[in-house]
Amino acid sequence: MKKFLIVILICFVQNGFSQTEEPKRYISDAERAAIEENQIYNTAGIEVKPEFPGGQEALEQFLKDNFKNPQKDLKGKVYIQFIIERDGTLSDLKILRDLGYGTGAEAIRVLKKSPKWIPGKLKNKTVRVLYALPIVVN
């Protein structure tokens, strides 16, 4: 019985000393500001959504004027995702779905040519916003 109690005591002692907690790392104000500066927000999580200068109608007109359909009889939608930076420029353009025949590359070319957007805002500060856009190809 004594041996059994000693074994249990050894197990408890070993368990108590073997568990170590990682020290908590505190983030400085400069690091916190850098993290917040590079944070990318979704359009649902911000107060003022980014928009094309002139609104949705101006964006549709810009796409209609500049998008050149590689195939005359090709119809459908090209889905593209990009980040609207704090200064209104577009970065990290990615095609989510396209129709083939170079429609994705054409969508990227047109959006790179677009003027600066009006950036999104959160708590009266401009923020980086992830934006997805369907482009109708006729």
C-alpha positions, 0 to 999 in steps of 0.5 A: 500500500505504501508503494502504491501511495508513493507511486501516485505521489511521484506521478502528481509531483512529476505532473505538477513540475512538467507543466510549464506555461509559455511566458506571455508576450506583450506587444508594444504600441509600435508593434500594435500600430504596425499590425493594425496598419496592415490589417485587411478588412472585409467590406462587411466589417467596416463603416464606410465601404470603398467605392469607385469614383463616381459610384457603381454606374461609373464603374460599370461604364468604365468596365464597359468602355475598357474591357475587350472581349477576346471572343465575340460570342463569349458571355458570362461573369468573371469574378475577381478579388483585390485589396483596396489600399488606404491610398485607393490603389488596387493590389493583390488582384486574383481571379476567382473564376473566369470564362477562359480565353484570356478573360481573367487576364483582361479583367486584371489589365482593366482594373490595373488601369482604373483610377484610384478608388475611394478607400474604406473607413473604420473609426474615421481611419482609412483601412485596407479592404478586401473586395470581390467584383463580378465583371459581366462579359457580353 
